[in-house]
Amino acid sequence: MIKYGLILTQMLGFVLYAQAQDPLRFQKEVDQLTQKYADASLEEDLILFTGSSSVKGWKNLSDYFPEQRMINTGFGGSQTSDLLYYADDLILHYKPQKIFIYEGDNDIFSGKSTAEILEDMQKLVEKIKSQLPDSEIFLISAKPSISRWHLKDKYLDLNQHFKEYSQSNENVQYVDIWTTMLDEEGEPKARIFLDDKLHMNKAGYDLWAEVIGRYMR
C-alpha cells in the first residue's frame, strides 16, 4: 500500500510538472499582447523588451526612454522555453532593432539546470538571428532577490554562462543588472523590492534603467 501510494505521488508530481511546463498556459496573455501591439510591426527602429514578470512589471518602461520607440511583451511566470515557443508572436513579428530578454530567473526557481536553460536560450538566439540577422540581442542577467537568495550560487552560475555565451556570439551582449542591485554587504537591496521580496518597485526599475540606458545609445 505504501509503495502504491508512493507511485501515485510520483505520478501526480510528474503531471503537475508537465502542466507547469505547458506553454499554452500563456496563450490568452500572448493573444492580449499581440492585440495590444497590433500596429507595432509597422514601427521602424523598434526596441523590444520581453521575458518574465520583471519585464512585464515595468509598466512605465517608455517613460524612462521617451526618445525611443519601444514595446514590452513580457509575460509573467514565463521561462526561457516559453519565450522560445512564442518567439514568432512576441519577438520576430515586430522586427525590432534591439531585443532585451529577461529569462532564467523562473527557470532556476523551477529546478532547471544551467545547461537546460542555456540550451533553450541558444535556440532562442539562433531563431532570432536566422530571421533578424541585423538585430542586436541583449541578455539581461538574472537578478538577485531576497525571496530567492538561497539560490544565489545557481543564479551566479547562470549569469556567468550568459556572459560567456554573449562574448562568443556576434550581436549578442550581456547586461549585468545583478551588481547594481546589491548593497555594500553584497546582499540584495531591501528598499528596491515590493512586499513579496521578489518583484521590484520604482527604485528597482530606476537601477535597471541606469544600466540598460547604456545600451540604448
Phi, psi and omega in degrees: 000318179296316181297319179296319179295323179295319179297317179297319179297317179295320179295318179297318179298320179295318180298314180297320179295317180297319179296319181295334182269355183286111183295341181294347177295344180258003188303316181298316181294320178296319178300320179295321179293318180294327176289319181298321184251038184302328183260359186293337182293346179274349181286146175258154179054041183282140174249130185240131173250137179207168182134206187274199192298334179295330174276315179304321183286352180276070188297324184256036182307315183293338178293331180284331183229067187296339182275355183255149171269118184213155175226159182235108180253030178293145178224121191297138178087359184286157173240172183302321180297327178292316179295322176300317181297321184258018184302323180298314183284322189262348180229294192297324182303329186268351180048052183290153177282320178233141181231115178257123186243127173240100175217159180119331180299304180291331178300311179299315181298329181282350178105004179289150179276163176302320181299318179296316181294315181296324178297315178295320180294321178298318178298320180295312180298317180296323178295317179296314182296325182294331182253335180230066187298338182264355181283147176265136181245131181239118178267110179281129181299153171298144184267155171276135176224154182295317185291338182242021184296337178293346178258017184313310184297324179292321178294318179297321178295316178298315180299321178297319179291322175300317181297312181295320179297317180296320182294336183259008182230128180295141179065020175236128179232151179260130181248111184272101174258355180299308187300315184291344181267003180258148177273187184295338178270002180080020179251157177300136179292115185297328187290348186261005183246153172286180183298335180284354178061019178238310181269159189260154172263190182301322180299324178292315179291333174300319179293317178301314183298323180298318180285309185293332179302333180294338182262004180271348185280000000 
